[in-house]
């Protein structure tokens, strides 16, 4: 009877130690993520968090079956920031980001954004169309400051206004999808890399605002394009 009592105490102590260890050292309980060997291993090469920008989601943060569209490797060509020129509606754009941000700028001298008193536009619409990466993003940020001063939430394309951050997908979303298609069609390397991602779940390399509109989710747009290309091929 005493032996059984002592045995139960020992078992309980072991269980208590296991629970406490799990709480204090949870990382030791995690199983390493295995990556599909048919894809390049460097897509998930760990990057030190020290020194990485706060906006970035690092390659190693991808879950099972996912890949981060990191600007640290060739997957960065799928980013809106990438210098992937394309022709859209007869005009050349240096990047999808340049196309996106130029819609915030005045289209003509009689555009309400151009005639609004007290505003300064650092760039012209045409100049922004030829920008890439963070330079294009910064140009867009400057334009948004002017939009706030005007109290507007619309951008334009070919003289037509559209809501910039709609609750439901509309004109702006469809326009971004069309432009993304042209980027993929007109840049063979982009299409090659997109198809090389196979059936991986594409994820962004930056933290997005909560409830971001569909047009912001470029990785989902690319996934739909990839599916159609796979069926075609």
Rosetta blueprint (number, residue, H / E / L):
1 X L
2 X H
3 X H
4 X H
5 X H
6 X H
7 X H
8 X H
9 X H
10 X H
11 X H
12 X H
13 X H
14 X H
15 X H
16 X H
17 X H
18 X H
19 X H
20 X H
21 X H
22 X H
23 X H
24 X H
25 X L
26 X H
27 X H
28 X H
29 X H
30 X L
31 X L
32 X L
33 X L
34 X L
35 X L
36 X L
37 X L
38 X L
39 X L
40 X L
41 X H
42 X H
43 X H
44 X H
45 X L
46 X L
47 X L
48 X L
49 X L
50 X L
51 X L
52 X L
53 X L
54 X L
55 X L
56 X E
57 X L
58 X L
59 X H
60 X H
61 X H
62 X L
63 X L
64 X L
65 X L
66 X E
67 X E
68 X E
69 X L
70 X L
71 X L
72 X L
73 X L
74 X H
75 X H
76 X H
77 X H
78 X H
79 X L
80 X L
81 X L
82 X L
83 X L
84 X L
85 X L
86 X E
87 X E
88 X E
89 X L
90 X L
91 X E
92 X E
93 X E
94 X L
95 X L
96 X H
97 X H
98 X H
99 X H
100 X H
101 X H
102 X H
103 X L
104 X L
105 X L
106 X L
107 X L
108 X L
109 X L
110 X L
111 X L
112 X H
113 X H
114 X H
115 X H
116 X L
117 X L
118 X L
119 X L
120 X L
121 X L
122 X L
123 X L
124 X L
125 X H
126 X H
127 X H
128 X H
129 X H
130 X L
131 X L
132 X L
133 X H
134 X H
135 X H
136 X H
137 X H
138 X H
139 X H
140 X H
141 X H
142 X H
143 X H
144 X H
145 X H
146 X H
147 X H
148 X H
149 X H
150 X H
151 X L
152 X L
153 X L
154 X E
155 X E
156 X E
157 X E
158 X L
159 X L
160 X E
161 X E
162 X E
163 X E
164 X L
165 X L
166 X L
167 X L
168 X L
169 X L
170 X L
171 X H
172 X H
173 X H
174 X H
175 X H
176 X H
177 X H
178 X H
179 X H
180 X H
181 X H
182 X H
183 X H
184 X H
185 X H
186 X H
187 X L
188 X H
189 X H
190 X H
191 X H
192 X H
193 X H
194 X H
195 X H
196 X H
197 X L
198 X L
199 X L
200 X L
201 X E
202 X E
203 X E
204 X L
205 X L
206 X E
207 X L
208 X L
209 X L
210 X L
211 X L
212 X L
213 X L
214 X H
215 X H
216 X H
217 X L
218 X H
219 X H
220 X H
221 X H
222 X H
223 X H
224 X H
225 X H
226 X H
227 X H
228 X H
229 X H
230 X H
231 X H
232 X H
233 X L
